[in-house]
């Protein structure tokens, strides 16, 4: 029954695009609701949670497959290869049903490439920050090709959340400055093995750069605001939790987890938060999203 259970991760893809579009239309309905006090707080919290869960559609389906696919694989196909097939199927379904546009797909592919390059370096013989212990036909440079989709899932979440929560950014720094910090963050993942880890200096730079930046979002029918930096930290935290689950399921292993599983060190939370900044910078350059970002004039 376990191979059959693994296929449950694909059942959501049977939902017709029109049905999901109708659900999304209800989520983004901004008509005024006649609720106040604690009922409003509860309604907004519930709506926010539903929209966040819906924005995690790609990640949710993918990690459901991670949990359900047996380590021995399905019908002779190794687990890592099954996960690649699942990830490609989810991506194709989202494109076909209009949940992601072609431009957004290009950004997702960029996340995949950026993530794969980082994985190839981190798992190389000279670094060995972590490893993928299982065999697979679709391994390249020792890295299973599905791994890039874990980074793409973060980008997909940001893209979906932008639409569902009607996001707008106020007081965003000049795009060239944001791009420079994002490149430095990405480079540090590679260079810290040779010249030291400068993540906290980069975090301080990012904090200063985005100090005045706020994200405006609509959980229900009223706009709310929060510091953009806080959203980076919160998203990084939930990715860190997902990483703990992934290593628990044996998807990959850190050196200290080879004998027995242990929680991923909390320092990885900061790494993921920095990676979210880099991902956000890429998404912010999509045409339809860039139009909703306010950059103050010098």
PLY file of the C-alpha trace (Angstrom):
ply
format ascii 1.0
element vertex 298
property float x
property float y
property float z
element edge 297
property int vertex1
property int vertex2
end_header
0.00 0.00 0.00
2.93 2.40 0.47
3.46 2.93 -3.28
-0.25 3.68 -3.59
-0.05 6.10 -0.68
2.76 7.94 -2.40
0.46 8.74 -5.30
-1.77 10.74 -2.94
0.73 13.57 -3.32
-0.52 13.95 -6.91
-4.27 13.91 -6.21
-4.49 17.69 -5.82
-3.31 18.01 -9.42
-6.57 16.43 -10.53
-8.46 19.48 -9.35
-9.68 21.31 -12.48
-8.01 24.66 -13.07
-11.41 26.37 -13.16
-12.34 25.05 -9.72
-9.07 26.23 -8.21
-9.44 29.57 -10.00
-12.90 29.96 -8.44
-11.42 29.20 -5.02
-8.69 31.79 -5.61
-11.32 34.33 -6.68
-13.02 33.91 -3.32
-9.71 34.32 -1.54
-8.91 37.61 -3.26
-12.44 39.00 -2.91
-11.87 42.37 -1.19
-15.50 43.26 -0.50
-16.03 44.79 2.95
-16.98 42.32 5.68
-19.23 43.52 8.48
-17.20 42.06 11.32
-15.41 43.87 14.13
-13.59 43.24 17.36
-12.36 39.75 18.11
-14.41 38.31 15.26
-12.50 40.49 12.78
-9.19 39.46 14.30
-10.18 35.81 14.04
-11.51 36.18 10.49
-8.36 37.96 9.30
-6.10 35.42 10.98
-8.03 32.54 9.40
-8.03 34.19 5.95
-4.32 34.90 6.24
-3.61 31.27 7.17
-5.66 29.93 4.27
-3.93 32.24 1.79
-0.51 31.31 3.14
-1.35 27.60 2.83
-2.63 28.15 -0.71
0.55 30.07 -1.62
2.53 27.01 -0.48
0.75 24.81 -3.03
3.92 23.73 -4.85
5.88 23.26 -1.62
2.97 21.44 0.04
2.49 18.95 -2.78
6.22 18.39 -3.12
6.84 17.79 0.57
3.78 15.54 0.72
5.56 13.42 -1.88
8.76 13.56 0.21
6.83 12.16 3.17
4.91 9.53 1.21
7.38 8.14 -1.31
9.11 5.12 0.24
12.88 5.29 0.58
13.05 2.20 -1.63
11.28 4.08 -4.42
8.28 3.02 -6.47
8.18 0.18 -9.02
11.94 -0.01 -9.16
12.43 3.73 -9.64
14.64 5.25 -6.90
13.08 7.76 -4.54
15.04 10.76 -5.81
13.93 10.02 -9.38
10.29 9.66 -8.30
10.51 13.04 -6.59
11.87 14.61 -9.76
8.94 13.22 -11.75
6.50 14.52 -9.12
8.11 17.99 -9.11
8.01 18.22 -12.91
4.38 17.10 -12.94
3.39 19.71 -10.34
5.20 22.45 -12.25
3.60 21.45 -15.57
0.15 21.36 -13.96
0.57 24.82 -12.43
1.61 26.24 -15.79
-1.20 24.51 -17.71
-3.89 25.71 -15.29
-2.59 29.27 -15.26
-1.48 29.20 -11.63
1.90 30.42 -12.87
2.66 32.40 -16.00
5.51 31.73 -18.39
7.43 34.72 -17.02
6.98 33.38 -13.50
8.12 29.96 -14.69
11.33 31.57 -15.99
11.98 32.95 -12.51
11.25 29.55 -10.97
13.74 27.95 -13.39
16.32 30.53 -12.32
15.74 29.55 -8.67
16.26 25.93 -9.69
19.56 26.72 -11.42
20.81 28.88 -8.55
19.86 26.21 -6.03
21.43 23.38 -8.00
24.73 25.26 -8.35
24.79 25.80 -4.59
23.95 22.14 -3.94
26.70 20.93 -6.29
29.27 23.05 -4.47
28.12 22.22 -0.94
28.07 18.46 -1.58
31.39 18.37 -3.44
34.26 16.27 -2.10
36.20 19.30 -0.89
33.28 20.80 1.06
30.78 18.06 2.06
28.45 20.36 4.00
25.74 17.74 3.49
25.11 14.70 1.32
22.41 12.82 -0.57
22.92 9.20 0.50
20.46 7.41 -1.79
21.14 6.23 -5.33
19.42 7.83 -8.33
19.58 7.79 -12.11
19.10 11.55 -12.20
22.11 12.58 -10.14
24.47 15.15 -11.64
27.75 15.94 -9.87
26.44 13.87 -6.98
23.29 16.00 -6.63
19.82 14.65 -7.49
18.09 16.97 -9.95
14.96 17.23 -7.80
16.94 19.26 -5.23
16.69 22.47 -7.24
12.93 22.34 -6.87
13.27 22.85 -3.12
14.68 26.30 -3.86
12.14 26.84 -6.64
9.40 26.10 -4.08
10.44 29.20 -2.12
10.21 31.35 -5.23
6.85 29.83 -6.15
5.53 30.63 -2.67
6.55 34.30 -2.94
5.00 34.59 -6.41
1.71 33.03 -5.28
1.58 35.03 -2.03
2.07 38.26 -3.97
-1.17 37.71 -5.86
-3.27 36.15 -3.10
-2.35 38.74 -0.45
-2.34 41.66 -2.92
1.15 42.61 -1.81
2.69 46.04 -2.29
6.11 47.18 -1.15
6.70 50.67 0.22
10.10 52.38 0.46
11.99 49.64 -1.35
15.67 50.47 -1.83
16.97 51.09 -5.38
16.89 47.81 -7.27
20.59 47.90 -8.07
21.43 48.10 -4.37
19.12 45.19 -3.58
20.69 43.16 -6.40
24.21 43.91 -5.12
23.35 42.68 -1.61
21.61 39.60 -3.03
24.69 38.72 -5.10
26.93 39.19 -2.06
24.68 36.91 -0.01
24.81 34.21 -2.69
28.58 34.56 -3.09
29.09 34.19 0.67
27.56 30.70 0.57
30.54 29.74 -1.59
33.37 31.95 -0.35
32.95 31.43 3.39
34.75 28.10 3.02
37.86 30.01 1.92
37.79 33.52 3.37
35.41 33.29 6.32
31.68 33.63 6.91
30.41 37.19 6.56
26.70 36.40 6.89
26.20 38.68 9.90
27.85 41.60 8.13
25.62 40.94 5.14
22.60 40.64 7.43
23.48 44.03 8.92
23.74 45.51 5.42
20.36 44.04 4.50
18.83 45.33 7.72
20.07 48.83 6.96
19.01 48.62 3.33
15.45 47.48 4.12
15.07 49.35 7.44
12.28 51.62 6.10
10.73 49.02 3.79
7.27 47.77 4.63
5.09 45.18 2.96
1.42 46.06 2.58
-0.87 43.04 2.40
-4.58 42.27 2.60
-5.56 39.21 4.65
-9.29 39.85 4.19
-10.67 43.25 3.17
-8.37 45.73 4.92
-4.73 46.49 4.30
-2.19 45.60 6.96
1.52 46.40 7.17
4.64 44.79 8.54
8.39 45.38 8.17
9.70 43.50 5.15
12.73 42.33 7.14
10.38 40.59 9.61
8.79 38.67 6.74
12.25 37.49 5.61
12.97 36.17 9.10
9.58 34.45 9.45
9.79 32.74 6.06
13.33 31.62 6.88
12.06 30.09 10.12
9.40 27.99 8.40
11.92 26.82 5.78
14.19 25.78 8.65
11.32 23.73 10.11
10.78 22.10 6.71
14.50 21.34 6.55
14.26 19.54 9.89
11.45 17.37 8.52
13.37 16.66 5.31
16.48 15.49 7.15
14.30 13.46 9.54
12.88 11.64 6.50
16.44 11.06 5.28
16.15 13.17 2.14
19.65 14.48 2.81
22.01 14.40 5.78
24.35 16.80 7.50
27.59 15.26 8.81
26.29 15.28 12.40
23.17 13.35 11.29
24.92 10.38 9.69
24.85 8.21 12.83
21.46 9.30 14.15
19.12 12.14 13.34
19.40 15.38 15.30
17.76 18.75 14.81
19.28 21.04 12.19
21.35 23.68 13.93
19.45 26.90 14.49
22.18 28.83 12.62
20.65 27.48 9.40
17.66 29.73 10.13
19.83 32.76 9.39
21.11 31.13 6.19
17.59 30.51 4.97
16.48 34.05 5.85
19.36 35.42 3.77
18.42 33.09 0.93
14.86 34.42 1.11
16.23 37.94 0.59
18.01 36.74 -2.55
14.87 34.97 -3.78
12.71 38.01 -3.10
15.12 40.17 -5.11
14.67 37.94 -8.16
10.87 37.93 -7.83
10.83 41.72 -7.38
12.19 42.11 -10.90
9.23 40.42 -12.59
7.39 43.06 -14.61
3.95 42.75 -13.03
5.46 42.67 -9.54
7.97 45.47 -10.06
5.04 47.76 -10.86
3.77 47.28 -7.28
7.06 48.21 -5.65
7.57 51.79 -4.53
11.15 53.03 -4.74
11.53 56.54 -3.28
13.12 59.10 -5.54
16.61 60.16 -4.52
0 1
1 2
2 3
3 4
4 5
5 6
6 7
7 8
8 9
9 10
10 11
11 12
12 13
13 14
14 15
15 16
16 17
17 18
18 19
19 20
20 21
21 22
22 23
23 24
24 25
25 26
26 27
27 28
28 29
29 30
30 31
31 32
32 33
33 34
34 35
35 36
36 37
37 38
38 39
39 40
40 41
41 42
42 43
43 44
44 45
45 46
46 47
47 48
48 49
49 50
50 51
51 52
52 53
53 54
54 55
55 56
56 57
57 58
58 59
59 60
60 61
61 62
62 63
63 64
64 65
65 66
66 67
67 68
68 69
69 70
70 71
71 72
72 73
73 74
74 75
75 76
76 77
77 78
78 79
79 80
80 81
81 82
82 83
83 84
84 85
85 86
86 87
87 88
88 89
89 90
90 91
91 92
92 93
93 94
94 95
95 96
96 97
97 98
98 99
99 100
100 101
101 102
102 103
103 104
104 105
105 106
106 107
107 108
108 109
109 110
110 111
111 112
112 113
113 114
114 115
115 116
116 117
117 118
118 119
119 120
120 121
121 122
122 123
123 124
124 125
125 126
126 127
127 128
128 129
129 130
130 131
131 132
132 133
133 134
134 135
135 136
136 137
137 138
138 139
139 140
140 141
141 142
142 143
143 144
144 145
145 146
146 147
147 148
148 149
149 150
150 151
151 152
152 153
153 154
154 155
155 156
156 157
157 158
158 159
159 160
160 161
161 162
162 163
163 164
164 165
165 166
166 167
167 168
168 169
169 170
170 171
171 172
172 173
173 174
174 175
175 176
176 177
177 178
178 179
179 180
180 181
181 182
182 183
183 184
184 185
185 186
186 187
187 188
188 189
189 190
190 191
191 192
192 193
193 194
194 195
195 196
196 197
197 198
198 199
199 200
200 201
201 202
202 203
203 204
204 205
205 206
206 207
207 208
208 209
209 210
210 211
211 212
212 213
213 214
214 215
215 216
216 217
217 218
218 219
219 220
220 221
221 222
222 223
223 224
224 225
225 226
226 227
227 228
228 229
229 230
230 231
231 232
232 233
233 234
234 235
235 236
236 237
237 238
238 239
239 240
240 241
241 242
242 243
243 244
244 245
245 246
246 247
247 248
248 249
249 250
250 251
251 252
252 253
253 254
254 255
255 256
256 257
257 258
258 259
259 260
260 261
261 262
262 263
263 264
264 265
265 266
266 267
267 268
268 269
269 270
270 271
271 272
272 273
273 274
274 275
275 276
276 277
277 278
278 279
279 280
280 281
281 282
282 283
283 284
284 285
285 286
286 287
287 288
288 289
289 290
290 291
291 292
292 293
293 294
294 295
295 296
296 297
